[in-house]
Amino acid sequence: MILLEIVQNIALLIALAAVYQVIGARLSPHQLRHQLLSGLLFGIVGLIGMLTPMTLQPGLIFDGRSIILSVAGLFGGPVVAAIAAAMCGAYRLWLGGPGVYMGVTVIAQSAGLGVLFHYLWRRNGRRLGVLPLWGFGLLVHLLMLAAMALLPGSLGPTVLAEVGPTVLIAYPLATMLVCLLFIDSERRQALRTELAEAEARQRVLLEEAGDPIFSLTPGGRYRYVNRAFAAIVGRPREQIIGRTIAEVWSGEAARVRQAALREVVHSGVGKTFETIAPGPDGERTVLVTYRPVLDENRQVVSVIGTAKDVTDLRQMAAALERERRFLRQLIDLLPGLVCVVDLEGRYVLANEALARAYNVTVADLLGKTDADFSPTPEQVEGYFASDRQVIETCQTVVIPEDTIRYADGTTHFISSVKVPILDENGRCHQILVVSTDITERKEAEAERERLQAQLLQAQKMEAVGRLAGGVAHDFNNMLTAILGYAELALAETPPDSVMHRRLTEIQNAAQRSADLTRQLLGFARKQIASPRVLDLNDTVAGMLKMLRRLIGEDIEVAWLPGADVWPVKIDPAQVDQILANLCLNARDAIGGVGKVTIETGNVTFDADYCADHPGFLPGDYAMLAVSDDGRGMDAETLQHIFEPFFTTKAVGQGTGLGLATVYGIVKQNDGFINVYSEPGVGTIFKVYLPRAAESPRSPAPQPSPQQARGSETVLLVEDEPMLLEMGQAMLQQLGYTVLTAANPTEALRLAETYEGPIHLLMTDVVMPRMNGRELAARIKRLKPDIRTLFMSGYTANVIAHRGVLDEGVSFIQKPFSLQALAEKLRAALEEKP
């Protein structure tokens, strides 16, 4: 009977749980309406159970109200329990009988225990399992059996014995089952609520999303679209849902979408692609993503799609790319080496110039440091030290000069500026490095210094040359007088007399002075030259005997003539001077036993060679080289060897004009001279003379001393009285009739008034009011057949260009001897007019 009662109550409670679930779906458990309805519901179920009780005797009934009321308190709380207990209690009081007090007490304690455990378990969120629920039911019904003590007389023990075991076994189990039923009901309700809320949230998210969201069938029909999708299409959703892609889109937009859908349905893998969509300001670029929804058989049942308008992003990306390319072109166009490094010195940006310097690509540079490219740890440490200074001070660091080794092995000079790049906190997090290659500037500075040195050297030599030229005129005039009078006096003095010896010493000293003056003029390129085309081999060969005597027997002279050496145009006497000076220097450098080698050859200089050798000009040249195996010269000595009066010899052993004379002669003839020497190895001088266009000619025979006398009339013009008197005596001694004039005016008067023939005009070049050339021209008009012999202590542009005599001009250099004068006179007189 009790079990039947329990089954009936469980059935009622299942119905109650269903109704309770419906109420919970409509109302929140915390709302008072929910609690009132739930209380009434539990009370009604309790009353229904009390209407079909198990009657032990009149006024003593058993039913499932304890289960109902304890569950009401446990799940509904105090309000639900109070309402249900009040309804059941009122009805039990109305029924009356001997068990009325026990019944009301059981109602109260069952509802109270339920409320108590509601607060202990439910409010704390404790999860209720089988054992706690069975224990809860056992406690409720133990208290119910204890309430049987309220039955009158011996009725309590009798009833307890009759129903106690059954109650303790069945009622706790029933309570547990009902609670589990309610828990399952609540859980289902919570899941439905959560699902509904999630769906609501999802719908809100879908609807409020700024990007279009949609769902497609595998066949391409739209199942769902949100507001954004409808807006971008420009139609109400009702006109989109159920339509195909081809009905919503057109042209290329439809074709791309359909192709992508087919691919996703076929592969079961999502796809993202770009296409176009209409917009208020024209077509927009959208990024569409298809994601398949698969069933348990991995078949596509639906496709969820999203679209994002990326037009602005693409435009921004394009703008950024244009800016990036611009910046890249900008830094690549910068003439310097540009890079950005991080705090560890790693390249994060570099331009093409830096990449070319290291012979790598820009990509190869990124992530690497200077240590990967610089050859020495010291150089790397120097780079890093300046980086640390920038990082520590957050200040720009300027490095005026540094070096960098390029991949081709060349070392370049650079000037660098390192600028800190600051983060939002004002700390340096990267360094901008801009380096300028100053190698050309450094080379230009070195070249400028070299040219400046050359200019100073040229100015110095020019100054000496001017001094020599200025002194030579007066000095040679005096030497002319000394030598002339000494020679005349010697002719009148017995050879064995003391006076003859003294005059000879005077003549020798004057001759040495004349030689020194001639060397000064040679260095200054003011020496009068009579160049002619000659064969260099023949000229050198003709001097070998004299050179061997000059050098001495202990030194071997090797002659290595080149084959078919090109002709040169130069005064043969100047070749003699060059060879004599170079061989004498070689002899002094050897200082004992050794070897001097003289050789000739042909050399052609091209533009590239001349670019690397300042002072050289392209063309064909004949080379004359003199080398020795002497002690050689160091670099410091080589810088000064062509300076006048520079010598490494002891006092009294050299004038310091030998090489200066060679240098002047070579330059006067448009040639070049090069010297190479090493201490302890030897020295080689190479003289390059321009190739002459003509072929060598045999020199005219010189008149013998016996033929040098004459009887012609000579007009002598000299503004120096002493020289005029001496010249008259020398001419008379040679047998000539002499007319003398102390100035050009007097000479013109004599030419006009002298009735006899005047065969030759012998005139000084430099005179006041009228030079010798002008005088000769005017007398030539008076005496058309007259010959002219010019004389001077130094060259003058009136008769020579850069020291080279004009064609057909006869000239004698002061000072001169009687023999030299006799030869020049005969040569001038015998020349065709």
NUVEXZA-467380 format. One line per 3 residues: number of its first residue (from 1); their letters; for each residue x, y negated, z negated of C-alpha. Coordinates in steps of 0.25 Angstrom, whole numbers, plus 2048, in hexadecimal, padded with zeros to 3 digits. Example, Ala and Ser with C-alpha at 12.3 -4.5 7.8 and 13.67 -1.06 7.14 Angstrom:
% NUVEXZA-467380
1	AS	831 812 7E1; 837 804 7E3
This chain:
% NUVEXZA-467380
1	MIL	800 800 800; 80B 7F6 7FC; 813 7FA 809
4	LEI	806 7F7 811; 805 7EA 80A; 814 7E7 80E
7	VQN	812 7EA 81C; 806 7E1 81D; 80D 7D6 816
10	IAL	819 7D8 820; 810 7D7 82B; 80A 7CA 826
13	LIA	818 7C5 824; 81C 7C8 832; 810 7C0 837
16	LAA	814 7B5 82D; 822 7B5 833; 81D 7B3 841
19	VYQ	813 7A8 83C; 81F 7A2 834; 828 7A2 840
22	VIG	81D 79B 848; 81C 790 83E; 82B 78F 83D
25	ARL	82C 78D 84C; 822 782 84B; 827 77B 83F
28	SPH	834 779 838; 835 781 82B; 838 774 823
31	QLR	82B 76E 827; 820 76D 81D; 816 772 827
34	HQL	81E 77F 829; 81F 781 81B; 810 77F 818
37	LSG	80C 788 824; 817 793 81F; 811 792 811
40	LLF	803 794 816; 807 79F 81F; 80F 7A7 814
43	GIV	803 7A4 80B; 7F9 7AA 815; 801 7B6 817
46	GLI	802 7B8 808; 7F3 7B7 807; 7F1 7C1 812
49	GML	7FA 7CB 80B; 7F3 7C8 7FE; 7E5 7CB 805
52	TPM	7EA 7D9 808; 7F1 7DD 7FB; 7F4 7EA 7F4
55	TLQ	7EA 7EA 7E8; 7EF 7F3 7DD; 7E3 7EF 7D4
58	PGL	7D9 7E4 7D4; 7E0 7D7 7D3; 7EE 7DD 7D5
61	IFD	7F3 7DD 7E3; 800 7DE 7EB; 804 7D8 7F8
64	GRS	80F 7D1 800; 80E 7C3 7FB; 81B 7C4 7F3
67	IIL	822 7C7 800; 81B 7BC 808; 81D 7B1 7FD
70	SVA	82C 7B5 7FB; 82E 7B4 80A; 826 7A7 80A
73	GLF	82F 7A1 7FF; 83C 7A6 806; 839 7A1 814
76	GGP	82F 796 812; 835 78F 805; 82D 789 7FA
79	VVA	822 783 801; 81E 78F 809; 820 798 7FD
82	AIA	817 78F 7F4; 80C 78E 7FE; 80C 79D 801
85	AAM	80D 7A0 7F2; 802 796 7EE; 7F8 79D 7F8
88	CGA	7FC 7AB 7F4; 7FB 7A7 7E5; 7EE 7A0 7E6
91	YRL	7E8 7AC 7ED; 7EE 7B6 7E2; 7E8 7AE 7D7
94	WLG	7DB 7AE 7DE; 7DB 7BD 7DF; 7DE 7BE 7D0
97	GPG	7DF 7CC 7C9; 7E9 7D2 7C0; 7F5 7CF 7C9
100	VYM	7F2 7C1 7CC; 7FD 7BB 7C3; 807 7C5 7C9
103	GVT	803 7C2 7D7; 804 7B3 7D5; 812 7B5 7CE
106	VIA	817 7BE 7DA; 812 7B3 7E4; 81A 7A8 7DC
109	QSA	826 7B0 7DA; 827 7B5 7E8; 825 7A7 7EE
112	GLG	82F 7A2 7E4; 83A 7AC 7E7; 838 7AA 7F6
115	VLF	83A 79B 7F4; 846 79D 7EB; 84D 7A6 7F5
118	HYL	849 79C 800; 852 792 7F9; 85D 79C 7F6
121	WRR	85E 7A2 803; 857 79B 80E; 85B 78D 80B
124	NGR	869 790 80A; 869 797 818; 86C 7A4 812
127	RLG	86A 7B0 81C; 860 7BA 816; 863 7C8 818
130	VLP	85C 7D5 815; 861 7D8 808; 85F 7CA 802
133	LWG	851 7CA 807; 84E 7D8 801; 854 7D3 7F4
136	FGL	84B 7C7 7F5; 83E 7D0 7F7; 843 7D9 7EC
139	LVH	844 7CD 7E2; 836 7C7 7E6; 82F 7D5 7E4
142	LLM	837 7D8 7D7; 831 7CB 7D1; 823 7CF 7D7
145	LAA	824 7DD 7CF; 829 7D5 7C3; 81C 7CC 7C4
148	MAL	814 7D9 7C1; 817 7D7 7B3; 80C 7CC 7B4
151	LPG	801 7D7 7B7; 7F8 7DA 7AB; 7FA 7E6 7A2
154	SLG	801 7F2 7A7; 7FD 7EE 7B5; 80B 7E9 7B8
157	PTV	813 7F6 7B6; 808 7FE 7BD; 809 7F5 7C9
160	LAE	818 7F4 7C9; 819 803 7C9; 80F 804 7D4
163	VGP	815 7FA 7DE; 823 7F6 7D8; 82B 800 7E0
166	TVL	824 7FD 7ED; 825 7EE 7EB; 834 7EF 7E8
169	IAY	836 7F7 7F5; 82D 7F1 7FF; 82B 7E3 7FB
172	PLA	83A 7DF 7FC; 83B 7E6 809; 82F 7DF 80E
175	TML	834 7D1 809; 841 7D4 810; 83B 7D8 81D
178	VCL	831 7CB 81D; 83D 7C2 81A; 845 7C8 825
181	LFI	839 7C6 82E; 838 7B7 82A; 847 7B6 82C
184	DSE	847 7BC 83A; 83B 7B3 83D; 842 7A7 838
187	RRQ	84F 7AB 840; 846 7AC 84C; 840 79F 84A
190	ALR	84D 798 847; 853 79E 854; 846 799 85C
193	TEL	848 78C 855; 857 78B 859; 854 790 867
196	AEA	849 785 868; 852 77A 863; 85E 77F 86C
199	EAR	855 77F 878; 850 771 874; 85E 76C 872
202	QRV	862 772 87F; 857 76C 886; 85A 75F 880
205	LLE	869 761 884; 865 765 892; 85B 75A 894
208	EAG	864 74F 88E; 870 754 895; 876 749 89E
211	DPI	87B 754 8A8; 871 75C 8B0; 86E 76A 8AB
214	FSL	866 775 8B2; 863 783 8B4; 862 78B 8C1
217	TPG	85D 799 8C4; 867 7A2 8CC; 85F 79E 8D8
220	GRY	861 790 8D7; 854 78A 8D1; 854 780 8C5
223	RYV	84F 785 8B8; 852 77A 8B0; 858 76C 8B2
226	NRA	85A 761 8A7; 857 752 8A9; 864 74E 8AE
229	FAA	863 759 8B9; 856 753 8BD; 85B 745 8BD
232	IVG	867 748 8C6; 85E 74F 8CF; 854 744 8CF
235	RPR	847 74D 8CD; 83E 751 8C1; 842 75F 8BB
238	EQI	835 765 8BF; 83A 763 8CE; 847 76A 8CB
241	IGR	844 776 8C2; 840 782 8CB; 847 77C 8D8
244	TIA	853 781 8DE; 861 77A 8E0; 85E 778 8EF
247	EVW	851 771 8EB; 857 768 8E1; 864 764 8E8
250	SGE	868 763 8F6; 873 764 900; 881 766 8FA
253	AAR	87C 765 8EC; 873 770 8ED; 87D 779 8F5
256	VRQ	888 778 8EA; 87E 77B 8DF; 878 787 8E6
259	AAL	886 78C 8E9; 88B 78B 8DB; 87E 791 8D5
262	REV	880 79D 8DF; 88E 79F 8DA; 88A 79E 8CB
265	VHS	87F 7A8 8CD; 888 7B2 8D5; 894 7B1 8CB
268	GVG	88D 7AF 8BE; 898 7A4 8BB; 895 795 8B9
271	KTF	89A 78B 8C3; 89D 77C 8C3; 89D 774 8D0
274	ETI	89B 765 8D5; 890 761 8DD; 888 754 8E0
277	APG	87B 74F 8DA; 873 742 8DD; 874 736 8D4
280	PDG	86F 728 8D2; 87B 723 8D9; 87D 72E 8E4
283	ERT	883 73C 8E3; 889 740 8D6; 894 74B 8D4
286	VLV	88F 755 8CA; 896 761 8C4; 88C 76D 8C3
289	TYR	88E 779 8BA; 886 786 8BC; 886 790 8B1
292	PVL	880 79E 8B2; 876 7A4 8A8; 878 7B3 8A8
295	DEN	86E 7BE 8A3; 873 7CB 89D; 876 7D1 8AA
298	RQV	87F 7C5 8AD; 876 7C0 8B8; 874 7B1 8BA
301	VSV	866 7AE 8B5; 867 79F 8B5; 872 794 8B8
304	IGT	874 788 8AE; 879 77C 8B5; 87F 76E 8B1
307	AKD	883 763 8B9; 88C 757 8B5; 88D 74A 8BD
310	VTD	89C 749 8BF; 89C 73E 8C9; 8A1 733 8BF
313	LRQ	8AB 73E 8BA; 8B0 740 8C8; 8B1 732 8CB
316	MAA	8B8 72F 8BE; 8C1 73B 8C1; 8C4 736 8CF
319	ALE	8C7 728 8C9; 8D0 72E 8BF; 8D7 736 8CA
322	RER	8D9 72A 8D2; 8DE 723 8C6; 8E7 72F 8C3
325	RFL	8EC 72F 8D2; 8EE 720 8D1; 8F6 721 8C4
328	RQL	8FE 72C 8CA; 901 725 8D7; 904 718 8CE
331	IDL	90F 720 8C6; 914 727 8D2; 916 71A 8D9
334	LPG	91E 714 8CE; 92C 714 8D2; 931 719 8C4
337	LVC	930 726 8BD; 923 726 8B5; 91E 730 8AA
340	VVD	916 731 89E; 91B 73B 893; 915 740 886
343	LEG	91B 73F 878; 923 74C 87B; 929 746 888
346	RYV	920 74E 891; 91C 748 89E; 90D 746 89F
349	LAN	90E 73D 8AB; 919 73A 8B6; 91A 734 8C3
352	EAL	91F 739 8D0; 92C 732 8CF; 930 739 8C2
355	ARA	92C 746 8C8; 935 744 8D4; 940 740 8CB
358	YNV	93F 74D 8C5; 93C 754 8D2; 92F 75A 8CC
361	TVA	920 757 8CD; 918 74F 8C4; 911 75B 8BF
364	DLL	91E 761 8BC; 922 756 8B3; 916 756 8AA
367	GKT	918 75D 89D; 927 75C 89E; 931 753 897
370	DAD	93E 74C 89B; 945 758 895; 940 760 8A1
373	FSP	947 757 8AB; 952 74F 8A5; 960 756 8A6
376	TPE	966 752 898; 961 753 88A; 967 745 887
379	QVE	95E 73F 892; 952 746 88D; 954 741 87F
382	GYF	956 733 885; 948 734 88B; 941 73A 87F
385	ASD	948 72F 876; 941 724 87D; 934 72C 87D
388	RQV	935 72D 86E; 938 71E 86D; 92B 71B 875
391	IET	923 725 86C; 928 720 85F; 927 711 862
394	CQT	91B 711 86C; 923 706 873; 928 706 882
397	VVI	936 70A 883; 93E 705 88F; 94B 70D 894
400	PED	952 704 89D; 95B 70E 8A2; 95B 71E 8A2
403	TIR	95F 729 8AB; 956 734 8B1; 95C 740 8B9
406	YAD	953 743 8C5; 951 751 8CA; 95B 74F 8D6
409	GTT	966 74D 8CC; 967 73E 8CD; 967 735 8C1
412	HFI	95E 729 8C1; 95E 71D 8B9; 950 719 8B3
415	SSV	94A 70E 8AB; 93E 713 8A2; 933 70D 89B
418	KVP	92C 716 891; 91E 711 88C; 916 717 881
421	ILD	908 71C 884; 8FF 71B 878; 8F3 723 873
424	ENG	8E7 71D 86C; 8EE 71D 85F; 8FA 714 864
427	RCH	904 720 864; 90D 723 870; 908 730 876
430	QIL	90E 72F 884; 91A 727 88B; 919 720 898
433	VVS	927 721 89F; 92A 718 8AB; 938 719 8B0
436	TDI	93E 711 8BB; 94A 717 8C4; 955 70D 8C3
439	TER	95F 715 8CA; 95F 70C 8D6; 95F 700 8CE
442	KEA	96B 705 8C6; 972 709 8D3; 96F 6FB 8D9
445	EAE	975 6F5 8CC; 981 6FE 8CE; 982 6FA 8DC
448	RER	980 6EB 8D9; 98B 6EC 8CF; 994 6F3 8D9
451	LQA	991 6E9 8E4; 993 6DE 8D9; 9A0 6E4 8D6
454	QLL	9A3 6E5 8E5; 99F 6D6 8E7; 9A8 6D2 8DB
457	QAQ	9B3 6DA 8E1; 9B0 6D4 8EF; 9B0 6C6 8E9
460	KME	9BC 6C9 8E2; 9C3 6CE 8EE; 9BE 6C2 8F6
463	AVG	9C3 6B8 8EC; 9D0 6BE 8ED; 9CF 6BE 8FC
466	RLA	9CC 6B0 8FC; 9D7 6AD 8F2; 9E1 6B5 8FB
469	GGV	9DC 6AD 908; 9DD 6A0 901; 9EB 6A2 8FC
472	AHD	9F0 6A9 908; 9EF 69D 912; 9F8 694 909
475	FNN	A00 6A0 904; A03 6A5 912; A06 697 917
478	MLT	A11 696 90C; A16 6A4 90F; A16 6A1 91E
481	AIL	A20 695 91A; A28 69D 911; A29 6A9 91B
484	GYA	A2C 6A0 927; A36 698 921; A3D 6A4 91A
487	ELA	A3D 6AB 928; A43 69E 92F; A4D 69C 924
490	LAE	A51 6AB 924; A54 6A9 933; A5E 69E 930
493	TPP	A65 6A5 924; A70 6AF 925; A6B 6BD 922
496	DSV	A76 6C0 917; A74 6B3 910; A6E 6B2 902
499	MHR	A64 6A8 908; A5F 6B2 912; A5C 6BC 907
502	RLT	A55 6B2 8FF; A4C 6AE 90B; A49 6BC 90E
505	EIQ	A44 6BE 8FF; A3B 6B1 901; A36 6B7 90E
508	NAA	A33 6C5 908; A2C 6BF 8FC; A24 6B6 906
511	QRS	A21 6C2 90E; A1C 6CA 902; A13 6BE 8FE
514	ADL	A0E 6BE 90D; A0B 6CD 90C; A03 6CB 8FF
517	TRQ	9FB 6BF 905; 9F8 6C8 911; 9F3 6D3 907
520	LLG	9EA 6C9 900; 9E4 6C5 90E; 9E2 6D3 912
523	FAR	9DA 6D6 905; 9D2 6C9 907; 9D0 6CE 915
526	KQI	9D6 6C0 91A; 9E2 6C7 921; 9E2 6C4 930
529	ASP	9E0 6D1 937; 9E2 6D4 946; 9DA 6E1 947
532	RVL	9DA 6EA 953; 9D5 6F8 956; 9DF 702 952
535	DLN	9E0 711 950; 9E1 713 941; 9E9 720 943
538	DTV	9F4 719 94B; 9F5 70D 942; 9F7 716 935
541	AGM	A00 71F 93D; A09 713 940; A0A 70F 931
544	LKM	A0D 71D 92C; A1D 71B 92C; A1C 70E 925
547	LRR	A12 714 91B; A1B 71F 918; A26 716 915
550	LIG	A1D 70D 90D; A18 719 904; A25 720 902
553	EDI	A2B 72E 904; A25 734 8F8; A17 733 8FD
556	EVA	A12 73B 909; A09 733 913; 9FF 73C 91A
559	WLP	9F9 737 927; 9EB 73D 92B; 9E6 736 937
562	GAD	9D8 739 93B; 9D4 73D 949; 9CE 732 952
565	VWP	9CE 728 948; 9C5 71C 94C; 9CC 70F 950
568	VKI	9CB 703 946; 9CD 6F4 948; 9D7 6EE 93E
571	DPA	9E4 6E7 93D; 9EF 6F2 93E; 9F6 6EA 933
574	QVD	9EA 6EB 92A; 9EB 6FA 92C; 9F9 6FA 928
577	QIL	9F6 6F2 91B; 9EB 6FC 917; 9F4 708 919
580	ANL	A00 701 912; 9F8 6FD 906; 9F0 70A 904
583	CLN	9FD 712 906; A05 70A 8FC; 9F9 70C 8F2
586	ARD	9FA 71B 8F4; A09 71B 8F2; A08 713 8E5
589	AIG	9FC 71C 8E0; A05 729 8E3; A11 723 8DC
592	GVG	A1A 72F 8E1; A18 73B 8EA; A0B 73C 8F0
595	KVT	A03 73B 8FD; 9FC 730 905; 9F2 734 910
598	IET	9EE 72B 91B; 9E2 730 924; 9D8 72A 92E
601	GNV	9CB 72E 933; 9BD 72A 938; 9B1 728 92E
604	TFD	9A3 724 931; 99A 71E 926; 98B 71F 927
607	ADY	981 716 920; 97F 721 915; 98E 721 911
610	CAD	98F 712 911; 982 711 908; 98A 718 8FE
613	HPG	997 711 900; 995 702 8FF; 99E 6FA 908
616	FLP	99E 704 913; 997 702 920; 992 70D 92A
619	GDY	99B 710 936; 9A8 716 93C; 9B5 714 934
622	AML	9C3 719 936; 9C9 71D 928; 9D7 71B 923
625	AVS	9DA 722 916; 9E6 722 90D; 9E6 72C 901
628	DDG	9F0 72F 8F7; 9F2 739 8EC; 9F6 72F 8E1
631	RGM	9F1 72C 8D4; 9E4 727 8D8; 9DB 71C 8D2
634	DAE	9D0 71C 8C8; 9C2 715 8CA; 9C6 708 8C3
637	TLQ	9D2 706 8CC; 9CA 70A 8D9; 9C0 6FE 8D6
640	HIF	9CB 6F4 8D7; 9D5 6F9 8E1; 9D1 6F0 8EC
643	EPF	9D2 6E3 8E3; 9DD 6DA 8E7; 9E9 6DA 8DD
646	FTT	9E3 6E7 8D6; 9EE 6F1 8D4; 9F2 6FD 8CB
649	KAV	A01 6FC 8CE; A0B 6F6 8C5; A0E 6E7 8C5
652	GQG	A17 6E4 8D1; A13 6F1 8D9; A07 6EC 8E0
655	TGL	9FF 6DF 8E4; 9F1 6E6 8E3; 9EE 6E1 8F1
658	GLA	9F0 6EE 8F9; 9E3 6F4 8F8; 9DC 6E6 8F8
661	TVY	9E3 6E4 905; 9DE 6F1 90B; 9D0 6EE 906
664	GIV	9D0 6E0 90D; 9D5 6E6 91A; 9CB 6F1 91A
667	KQN	9C0 6E7 917; 9C5 6DD 922; 9C4 6E8 92C
670	DGF	9B5 6EC 928; 9BA 6F9 922; 9B8 700 915
673	INV	9C2 706 90B; 9BF 712 901; 9C8 717 8F6
676	YSE	9C7 724 8EE; 9D0 727 8E3; 9D2 730 8D7
679	PGV	9DC 72F 8CC; 9E7 739 8CD; 9E1 73E 8DB
682	GTI	9E4 733 8E5; 9DE 728 8ED; 9D8 727 8FB
685	FKV	9D5 719 902; 9CC 71A 90E; 9CC 70E 918
688	YLP	9C0 70E 922; 9C2 705 92E; 9B6 703 938
691	RAA	9B8 70A 945; 9BC 701 951; 9B4 701 95E
694	ESP	9C0 6FF 966; 9CC 708 969; 9DA 705 963
697	RSP	9E3 6FD 96C; 9F3 6FC 96C; 9F8 6F0 965
700	APQ	9FF 6E5 96E; A0E 6E6 96D; A14 6DC 963
703	PSP	A1F 6D3 969; A2D 6D6 964; A35 6CC 95C
706	QQA	A3E 6C8 968; A31 6C4 970; A2B 6BC 964
709	RGS	A33 6AF 968; A2C 6A4 971; A2E 697 977
712	ETV	A20 692 978; A1A 686 972; A12 688 965
715	LLV	A09 67E 95E; A0A 681 94F; 9FF 67B 946
718	EDE	A00 67D 937; 9FB 673 92C; A06 678 922
721	PML	A12 670 925; A1C 67A 91F; A15 685 928
724	LEM	A15 67C 934; A24 679 933; A27 688 930
727	GQA	A1F 68D 93C; A26 683 945; A33 688 941
730	MLQ	A2F 697 943; A29 694 951; A36 68C 955
733	QLG	A3E 698 950; A36 6A1 959; A39 698 965
736	YTV	A2C 690 966; A29 682 969; A21 67D 95D
739	LTA	A17 671 95C; A12 66F 94E; A05 669 948
742	ANP	A02 668 93A; 9F3 668 93C; 9E9 66B 947
745	TEA	9E7 65C 94C; 9F6 65B 94E; 9F6 668 956
748	LRL	9EB 663 95F; 9F3 656 962; 9FF 65E 965
751	AET	9F7 667 96E; 9F2 65B 976; 9FF 653 977
754	YEG	A09 65E 979; A0D 65E 987; A13 66C 988
757	PIH	A0C 67A 987; A08 67F 979; A08 68E 97A
760	LLM	A03 692 96C; 9FC 68B 960; A00 691 953
763	TDV	9F6 68B 948; 9F2 68E 93A; 9E4 692 938
766	VMP	9E0 68A 92C; 9E2 67B 92D; 9DB 66F 929
769	RMN	9D1 668 932; 9D2 673 93D; 9D5 681 93C
772	GRE	9DF 689 945; 9D4 68F 94E; 9CE 681 952
775	LAA	9DB 67B 954; 9DF 687 95E; 9D2 685 965
778	RIK	9D4 676 968; 9E2 678 96C; 9DE 683 975
781	RLK	9D5 679 97D; 9E1 670 97E; 9EB 67C 982
784	PDI	9E3 687 988; 9EF 691 989; 9F4 68F 97A
787	RTL	9F5 69B 971; 9F1 69B 962; 9F8 6A2 956
790	FMS	9F0 69F 949; 9F7 6A1 93C; 9F1 6A1 92E
793	GYT	9F4 6A6 91F; 9E6 6AC 91F; 9DB 6B0 928
796	ANV	9D1 6A5 92C; 9C4 6A7 933; 9C7 69D 93E
799	IAH	9D0 6A8 945; 9CB 6B5 93E; 9BF 6BC 939
802	RGV	9C0 6C3 92C; 9CF 6C3 92E; 9CE 6C9 93C
805	LDE	9D4 6C1 947; 9CC 6BC 953; 9CF 6C3 960
808	GVS	9DB 6BC 967; 9DF 6B4 95B; 9EE 6B3 957
811	FIQ	9F1 6B2 949; 9FD 6B3 93F; 9FC 6B5 930
814	KPF	A04 6AB 927; A0E 6AE 922; A15 6B3 92F
817	SLQ	A24 6B6 932; A2C 6B1 93E; A2B 6BE 945
820	ALA	A1B 6BF 943; A1A 6B1 948; A22 6B4 955
823	EKL	A1A 6C0 958; A0C 6B9 956; A11 6AD 95E
826	RAA	A15 6B6 96A; A08 6BE 969; A00 6B2 969
829	LEE	A07 6AB 975; A07 6B8 97D; 9F8 6B9 97B
832	KP	9EF 6B6 987; 9E7 6A9 985
